[in-house]
Amino acid sequence: MSVQIGAAQKSSKRTRVLKKGNLVANNTEQLLAEFEDEGKVSGNLDLHEMMVGDKIVVRQYFKILSTSDYQKYAEEDYEGFQESPLVYFPEKMAETSIKITLQQTEGVYRRFQHSFTVEE
């Protein structure tokens, strides 16, 4: 019996920062992250500055074809103080395009730290 040991397969995929920063809300729907290609997008959004009286809406959109318009995939509302302030966006496969937005609709405008990565 012989055993052959070969070189390990290297993954051709790489993960990179798509976008990170501080978004200051202003009552409009604002872009947190957008990726227009094929890849797996994931990220985090920090809601620790939210207080009683604040309300935000986070939306996710996808394009099916590069020539089509974005269609809403998900919408989540967050109100007031957040006991667990970190929102995790699990890895989602973007075959054409994905866009994630935030809109603060009530309260004192807050700053929202965020970070998104993409595996291409």
C-alpha positions in Angstrom: 0.0 0.0 0.0 1.3 3.4 -0.9 0.2 6.8 0.4 0.6 9.9 -1.8 0.7 13.3 -0.3 -0.1 16.2 -2.5 0.0 19.9 -2.1 -3.0 21.4 -0.3 -5.5 23.1 -2.6 -5.5 26.8 -2.4 -8.8 28.6 -2.4 -9.1 31.1 -5.2 -11.6 33.1 -3.2 -10.6 36.1 -1.1 -12.4 38.1 1.5 -12.1 41.9 1.6 -13.6 44.8 3.3 -16.5 46.1 1.2 -17.4 49.1 3.3 -17.0 50.3 6.9 -17.6 53.6 8.6 -20.0 55.8 10.6 -23.2 56.8 9.0 -25.0 59.8 10.5 -28.8 59.3 10.0 -30.8 62.1 8.5 -34.4 60.8 7.9 -33.6 59.6 4.3 -32.9 56.0 3.2 -29.1 55.9 3.3 -26.7 53.4 1.8 -24.8 51.2 4.3 -23.3 48.9 1.6 -23.7 47.9 -2.0 -22.0 45.2 -4.0 -22.5 44.8 -7.8 -20.9 41.5 -8.7 -21.0 37.9 -7.7 -19.9 37.2 -4.1 -20.9 36.5 -0.6 -21.6 39.6 1.5 -21.8 39.7 5.3 -21.6 42.4 7.9 -22.3 44.1 11.2 -24.3 47.2 12.2 -23.9 48.8 15.7 -27.1 50.2 17.2 -25.6 51.1 20.7 -26.3 54.8 20.3 -30.1 54.3 20.0 -32.2 55.6 22.8 -35.9 55.7 23.8 -37.8 57.6 21.0 -35.5 56.5 18.2 -36.7 54.3 15.4 -34.8 52.9 12.4 -35.6 50.7 9.4 -32.9 48.5 7.8 -33.7 47.2 4.3 -32.0 44.7 2.0 -32.4 44.6 -1.7 -31.3 42.3 -4.5 -31.1 42.5 -8.3 -31.9 39.3 -10.2 -30.3 40.5 -13.4 -27.8 43.3 -14.0 -30.4 45.1 -16.1 -33.2 44.8 -13.5 -34.2 47.1 -10.7 -33.5 46.4 -7.0 -36.3 44.5 -5.3 -36.7 44.5 -1.5 -35.7 41.2 0.1 -36.1 42.1 3.8 -37.0 44.9 6.1 -36.5 45.1 9.9 -37.6 47.8 12.3 -35.6 48.7 15.5 -37.0 51.0 18.2 -35.5 52.5 21.3 -32.6 51.3 23.4 -31.1 48.1 22.1 -30.2 45.6 24.8 -28.2 43.6 22.2 -27.1 46.4 19.9 -25.1 44.4 17.3 -27.0 43.4 14.2 -25.2 40.7 12.2 -26.0 40.2 8.5 -25.2 36.6 7.8 -23.4 35.7 4.5 -25.7 36.2 1.5 -24.8 35.2 -2.0 -25.1 38.1 -4.4 -25.3 36.8 -7.9 -25.7 40.2 -9.5 -26.2 43.0 -6.8 -27.1 43.5 -3.2 -27.8 46.7 -1.4 -28.3 47.4 2.4 -29.8 50.6 3.6 -30.7 52.4 6.9 -33.3 55.0 7.5 -33.9 56.7 10.9 -37.6 57.7 11.0 -38.0 59.0 14.6 -35.9 60.4 17.4 -32.6 62.3 17.6 -30.4 61.5 14.6 -27.7 59.0 15.6 -24.4 57.7 14.3 -24.3 54.0 13.2 -21.0 52.2 12.9 -21.0 49.5 10.3 -18.7 47.0 8.6 -19.3 44.8 5.6 -17.1 42.2 3.9 -17.3 40.3 0.6 -15.9 37.0 -0.4 -15.2 37.0 -4.1 
